Amino acid sequence: MQYEGEWVQGRKEGLGTHYYHNSESYSGQFVADIRHGFGRYFFNNGDVYAGEWVDDRRTGRGTFYHANGDIFVGEC
């Protein structure tokens, strides 16, 4: 795993991109080392989720772009 972005006291804090071992990635806001705020998660199958994260989970309003062209907009 690799992280590029802002750090505060040795933790991911602010904007950054986290690259996972399975070729997926998250680009967005971090608070205290976890995904929190607005961010985009890029799945290795081509799907993309763009929306709100709270305590490292997709929460609230977001848009899910499926690799086949389908788009879902709504609440998680």
N, C-alpha and C positions, 0 to 999 in steps of 0.2 A: 504494500500500500504506500501511496505517496500523497503528500499534501503540499499545495502551493497557496500561500495566502498570508493573512494577518495572524499574528500571535500576540497574546497578552499573558504575561507571567507563565510562559511555557505551555499555554493551551490555545487551541484554535479559537479565535475570537474575531468577529467581523466577517469580511468577505474572503472567500477562498474556494479552492477546488480540491476535492478529495478523490483520488483515483484508487479503485479497488482492484484486488487481484484477479477478478473475473472479467476485467475489461469494462466494467461499469464505472460511472463517475457521478459525483454530486457537485454542483457549482452553485454557490449561494452564501447565505448567512449562517454563521456559527456563533453559538454562545456557550462558553464553558466546555468546549470540545465536542459539542453535539450540534446536529442540524436544527436550527431554530430561526424562524423568519421566512423570508421568501427564498426559494431555491428551485433548481432544475435537476432532476435525476435522469441520467441517460442510461438506459438498459442496453445490454449487449445484443438484444434482438432488434434494435432500432426504435423501440418505444421511448417516449420522453414524457415525464411528468413535470409540470411547471405549476408551482403553487405554494401554499403555506405549509410550514412545518412547525410543530410544537413538540418539544422534548424528544426529538429524533424520529418523529412519526409524521406522515402526511396527515394534515388536519385542516379542516376548513375548506375554503374555495380553491379549486385548482382545475387545471386542464390536462387531460391525458391524451397525448398524440400517439396513436397506434401506428406501427410501421406500415400497415396496410392502407393507411390514409384516413381511417376512422378517427373522429375526435369526440371526446367526452368532456363536457364542461359542467361542473357542479360541485357538490359538497362531498368531502371524503368522510 
